[in-house]
Amino acid sequence: MRKLLLIIALFSAGLINAHAQQRKINGAVKDSQTGQSLPFATVAVETAGKPVNKLAADQNGNFVVDAEVGSTIKVTFTGYEPKKVTVGDSTSITILLKSSGNLSEVVVIAYGKEKRKDLTSAVTSISAQQINEMPSTNLATALASRAPGLEVHSTSTQPGASASVNVRGLNSITQLEGPLYIVDGVALVGDIRNINPDDIESVEILKDAAAAGIYGSRAAEGVILITTKKPKAGATSVNFDMYTGIQVNNPAYKMLDARSYATLERTAFQDADPGTFGAPGTDTADRKIFNSYELQSIANGYTNYNWQNAILRNNAPTQNYNLSVSNGTGSNRVYFSGQYQDQEGILVNTGYKKYSAYFSDETQIRQFLKIGATARYTHDITHNALPNEYQQSLTESPLQQIYDASGQPLIVIDSSTGTPTIFNPVTLALDAIDLYTTNRTNANLYIELTPIKNLVLRSSIGADIYQAEEDKYYPRTTGPGYTPTNGFGEIYNTRATDVLWENTVTYNFVAGDHEVNLLGGFTFEKHEDFATDMQGDQFPTDLLSYKAIGSAGQKLQDNSNYDGWAVRSLLARAVYKYKGRYILNATIRQDGSSRFGPNNKYGVFPTVSGAWRVIDEPWIGFKVKTWLNDFKLRLSYGLVGNQNVPYDAIYTRYDPATYPFNGSSVTSGYTVAGTNGVFGNNSLQWEVQHQFNAGTDIALLNNRVQLSVDVYNKNISSLLMPLPIAPSSGFQTEYVNVAAMNTKGIDVALKITPIQTKNFTWQTSINWSKYKSVVTKLFPGRDSVSLALRVGLPPSGTYVNYVYNGLYQQGDNFSLDPNGKPGDIKIKDVNGDGKITPEDEVVVGSSIPKGWGSFWNYFRYKSISLTVYSTYEYGQQLNNLTFTDLSYYNGSYGSKGNVTVQGGNYWTPTNTNTNIPRPDAFGTSLKTLPGGTGQGSSYSIQNASYFKIQHITLGYDFPSALLDKIKVHSLNIYAQVLNPFLFTGYKGVDPDIAGADAANEIYPRYRTFLLGAKLGL
């Protein structure tokens, strides 16, 4: 009996001792090279070699487990080598995982996932970490040059601006709409600026037909798959990210001061009519040139008024806050996040605000049944700059005072006519309204059933609902709203909905060296667009602005529009792997679109691709594998379609019209073909692309050198073109499938780790891309539609104009410009016929770059990191009409304006070594050429190559020992500067802005300085 009691006592003591050795371990999982956190890594506690607890780290790589001393914590993460750590006395550990290369990385593909090593197509992944390196109000701009073949440009520097996105060159002549965005199975309408970048887990760019072709008719310009963060297994985690900072004006233009401007004015008007204005600088001449306010400034010693500063905000603030909560305990997993962003503009009364919330839920009802849902709501408000606000502030006379005696913006009225002679851009900035508000909801609900092993049935329905309203009002204090307009207002509403229902079945099986993955599916998508537009003027008061547009005395516009289409699709994919070395992938999709007539409603798009994992061949010896870690060859070919056909092209349009009746009265009715005169052609077919891609992936020296190269060729046929038809038909044009083009290019991605030691790491990556797009066919028997659109040239982006040939000098032959004077623009007689005619117009430039990419560098010393990210483009030109208008003085009577400092170096008989025309010559030889062609010249074409430092970020990760004391899982603080440096010969605001004619330079350039923190609990 005593022995039994002794045994029980000893056993109980052992249990008590074992329990006493249980301890709460706070851990962090990080990359051994960079020290960056590895989110959602799998953590398992093992005792005696058997797992007793398994969970996932949070999105910052942190975890909390209960473990005994002597037990083992095993951590695994996709793309990294597993690691085991024995639990000791410490309650805080940091587990560093060594990258196994990117071979085991799981990549999201169309309707599924695949290991990167098994990819047969051109797919580039962009991680959440890359996206969040640089704050952005638009997710698209955060992707800029992150992937080779992806070209992204903001449409303006103003807050909340949209972006132009292009995947692998030009793909159509008339029907370009940009890539297809799929977010968690939801097809998005329009752009992606409403998505919170902090909610993104990864972005995949599907670039070739093999990758994107399974999306059929929507994949003509590439597909961008966006996967958002989902709840993972594990305890509740809370993460808070924030930054705040200021934006500082970084002027692209420096204008003349008051004294230099006065000299310019005198020179210009003296040149225009010396007999009328007399000797320059005399009181008599000045009174004819300057108004009373300018004369007072001259009398006061050339008082200088800075109009830019009057509409600029000094140190405009910006701030952003993100909060996310994830709970993965039990069978139900939930993730929630919220964002508030506020960026005030550098121009007064401009800025961008965004409020967004995101929710994701996933429930494992049974082992064979899972349901999930995601929902996102975004409300954003953009206060737009007015189109002429910035440029007008640059060109206002620096002699002209800005405010009157009461402190109000000065408006000068001509007493004889009662009309303004000077409109004040400050009133435009302060009083005019251009407010753009959007509300966007997208949601997805899915159910996933696994009735037997390896067979998965999935059904999902997603919707994107987008509503936008633009409200404009110009009061009487502004030019557009002044008498006799008496205020101008507009309300423009748009609403778009896209519903996508997808049903797929997937089956996998393995038999020895053979592995097969089969996918089949049915999808249905319906899209609708609504728009209404109301405009009016003659308002009784400015107090209610656009809010009382019904009170407008005159209705200028009251219209609505509708567009809708539906697509029914069948799809299938088969992937076959033999010994993991030889991989074949084949897809096919049939689309039936309501955009086409009954004879051509359906299109079939097959693709085939293959990969050979050379590195896994047995004849690759051990010695080779000590330095060669990966070597794979890829090949693909396939077809994708383009259904972006306007309704006007298929069906003949009827528009409202009026008809005379009984001599003087008017009867309302309809006119056939509308204002465009297009005859509908219901026999139109799909635009079709035949795409070829060849690529290779190589990794060397323990994956410290990773290289991917892809070359592609796209033959695009059945392109839509408007064909002129006989006027006797009652129509002007008819769309036909007749044209063809070719786009070919190369994408290169290189990542290197030059230095890797215990305390210091340097990583760098370089992307480089280029493409060439040319038209190969137009109309039968015709190889050109215009000088800029012809066989052998790109379908867009080509500048055709007269050739600038310097300035005329004294003693030159003026036979080509009989009315010209020394200091005028000289145009080249290209064909040598002794006169300037449209036949002298030639190609003078192209806005398509010869190459572009990015350059990323990451340095880390212990807990301190430095990131520098840059982008570049070269070989393109822009038609910088803005700079031309700002730098050269138009001396026509009544039309005055300041010019840039460069414009002050104008031609005079004593200053002939310049390319700036004589001031008055701007009106006669720069804009209007001899013969009245009015076409300008290559004078405004500028080299737009650039190298831009997008951001520099200095960060610090607090050590685990300190975090353990303050009960915090992770804490990172950082300082960042955005757009610190731009190296370019381009003289405008920013060559990185989309717009071939620099028409979007309505906003100044600025730098942003930020302080931020990321906290994990």
C-alpha positions, 0 to 999 in steps of 0.5 A: 500500500505504501509503495502504491501511495509513493508511486502516486505521489511521485507521479503527481509530483511529476505532473505538477513539475511538468505543468510548472514547466509549461510556459507562454512563448511569444515568438516571431517568424522572420526571413533570415536574410532580410529580417522581414516578418513572414505572415501566417507562418505555420507553427506546431508544438511537438512533444516526443516527436508528435504535434500537440498544438498547431496554429498560424502566426499573425500577419506580422509573423507573430505567435503565442503558444503554450509549450513545455521546456524541452519540447520543440516548436516547428515552423514552416512557411511556403518557399522557406526551409522548415526549422525546429527550435527547442524550448528553453528558459526564454519566453521570447524567441525569434525564429529565422527561416532560410529561403529555399528559393521561390520554387515552393511558393504557391501562386494564385492562378485562374481558378486555383493555385499552383506551385511556382516551380510548376508554372508553364505560363508567364505569371508575375507575383507582387507581394503585400510587402512590396505593395505596402512599401510606398503609401498610395491613394491608388493601388494601381500606382503601388504596382508601378513597374513592380512586374516586368511587362506592367506599365502604370502611369498616374493621370495626374499628380493630384491626390486621388488621381486615377491611373493608366495600366497597360500589360505587354504593349498595345493590343487594339487600335480602337477598343482599348479598355485596360486589363481585367481585374479579378478581386477574390473572384469578383470582376471589378468595374473601372479602376482599382483605386478604391481597394485598400492596399493594406488588405492585399495579400498578393497580386498576380499579373497573368501576362500570356495567353496560357495564363489569362486565356481561361478568362476568354474575351475579358483577357485581351489586355491581360488579367490582374488577380488580386487576393486579399487577406483572409483569416488564418488558424490561430489566436486573435491578432490585432494590427495597427498601421499609421503614417502622417506627414507633409507635402512640400511644393517641388516646382517644375516651373520658375516664372519671371519676376516683375522687373523681367516681365515688364521688360518682356511686355515692353519688348513684345508690344514694341515689336508688334507696333512700334508706331503705336507704343513709342519708345519702350520704357517711356511713361507714354508707352507704359500707359498703353501696355500696363493697367493701373495696378501694374503701373502702380507696382512699377512706380513702387519699384516693381512690386512682385506678386507671387500668384503660385503662392496664392493658391498653394498650401504650404506643408499640406498634411497627409495621414493614413490609419489602418486597423485589422483584427484576425481570429482563426480559432475554431471552425470559424475564422474572421478577418476585419479591417478598416481604413481612414485616409486623408490627403490634403492637396498642395493646391488649396481646396483640393484633396482626397479622403477615403473611408473603407471597411473589409470583412472576410469570414470562412467556416468549416461546417463539416470536414467536406463542406466549407463556406466563405464570404468577403465584403468591402465598402469604400467611400471616397471624396476627391476635391479636384483642381480646376482645369486652368487653375494652376496654369493660370496662376503661373501666367498671371502678371507678377505686377498685378496685385492679387487682392483688393483693399478689402482682402478679396481676390481682385477682379478688374472690370472694364467700365465701358463694357461691364466685363472683366479684363482680368479673371483671378485664378484665386477665385477659381481655386477658392470659389469654384467646385469640382467634387467627385464622390464614389461609393463602391461595394463588392462582395463574394459568397462561395460554397466549397464541397469535397464529396470524395478525396481530391474532388472539389466542387465550388460555386461562388457569386460576386458583385461589384456595385460602383456609384459615382457623382461629379458635382461642378459649380462655377460662381459669378466670381469665376470666368465660366460663371461670370455675366452673362452666364450667371453661374454654371452648374453640373451634376453627372451621375454614373452607376455600374454593376457587375455580377459574376456567377462561377461554378467549377469542379476540380479533380486531382489524382496521382498515379506513380510518376503521373499527376493530373489536375482537371478543371471544368466550369460554367460562368455567367456575367452580367454588366450594366452602366447607367449615366445621367447628366444635368447642366444649367446656368442663369442661377438666381444665386450662387449660395446653393451652387450645384445643390439647386441645379433645378433653379437654373434659368437655362437647362443646357443638358438633361440626358441619360445613357445606358449600356449593358451586356452579358457573357455566358462561358464554358471553360476547362483546363487539364494539367499533366505532370510526369515525374515533376519534370515535364508539365503540360497545361491546356485550357479552352474557353467558349464565350457567348456575348450579347455584344455581338449579333446572332451570327458571331455571338460565340468565340472559342479560345484554346491555349496550350503550354508546357514546362521542362524542369531541367534542374530535376533531370538526373543527368544534372550532377551534384556538382552542378547543383551546388551552384545551379539551384533552378533551371526551367524552360517554358513555352506557350501558345494560345488565343484570347478574344476582345469583346470591347465593342461599342453598341453603336458598332453593332446596332444603328443608333437612334437619337432625339431630333427635331423636325420643321413642320408647317413652316415654322413649328418644330416637331420632336422625333428621332434621327437614325445613326445619331450624331456620329452617323454610324451604321450598325453592323451585326456581323461583327466578330471578336478581335482575336489575339494569337499569342506566343510566349517563351521563357526561362527561370534560373536560380544560382548560387544558393538562390542569391541570383534569380533570373526570369526572361520572357519573350512574346509575340502577339498577332492580333487580327479582325480589329475593328475600324470605322470604314467610311461609306457613301454619303448617299446611304445616309450614314458616315461610317460602318465598323468592320473587322478588317485591320491587323497588328503585331506586338512583340516584346521581352520581359526580364526580372533579376534579383540578386543578394550581393551581400549576406552576413549575420548582421548585414544584408543587401538585396537588389532587383531590376526589372526591364521590359520593352515592346514594339507594336505596329499596324500590319493591315488596315483597309483593303487597298489602303495602308493608311488612314492618316499620317499617324495611323498607317501600316508600319507605325504603332496604332497610337502614340505617334507624333506627326508634324512639321519639323522645327529647323531653328530660328530665322536670323537676320539675312536669312532667306524668307521664301518659305515664310514671306511674312516672317521676321528674324526670330521666328520659328523656321520650318523644314521643307522636307520634300524640297518643293520650295514651300511649306505644305502638309506634305512636309509633315513627318513622324517627329516622335513617339510616346511609346518608350523603348524600355522601362522598369524598376530598380529596388535596393534593400539594406539591413543592418541588425534591426535597421533597414533602408529601402530605395525604390526607383523607376525609369523609362527611356526612348519616348517623347512627349508633346509638351504644349504646356511648357511651350505655352508657359515659356513663350510670350504671345504678344497679341493685343489684349493677350498677356501672360508671364513666362518661365525663366527659360522664356526670358531668354528670347531672341533679340537682335543682340541675343541670337544664340537661343531657341526662344522666338522673339516675343511677338513671333509666338503668335505668327510662327509657332502656332500658325505656320505659313499657309494657315495650317495651324499645326504647330511643329516638332518644336514642342516635342521633348525627350521624356526619358527619366529616372525617378526615385519613388521612395526612400524608407528608413525603418527600425524593428524593436528587439523581441526582448523589449517587446516581450516586456511591453506585451507587444508582438511587433513594432516597427517605426519608419521615416519615408520620403516620396518622390524625392528626386527626378532626373530627366531632360523633360521640362514639364511637371512629370514625364511619368504622367499619362498623356501624350500631349502633357494635357494632364499637367494641371497640378504641381509636383511635390515631395512627401515626408512621412513618419509611420509605425506598424504595431502588432498585438 
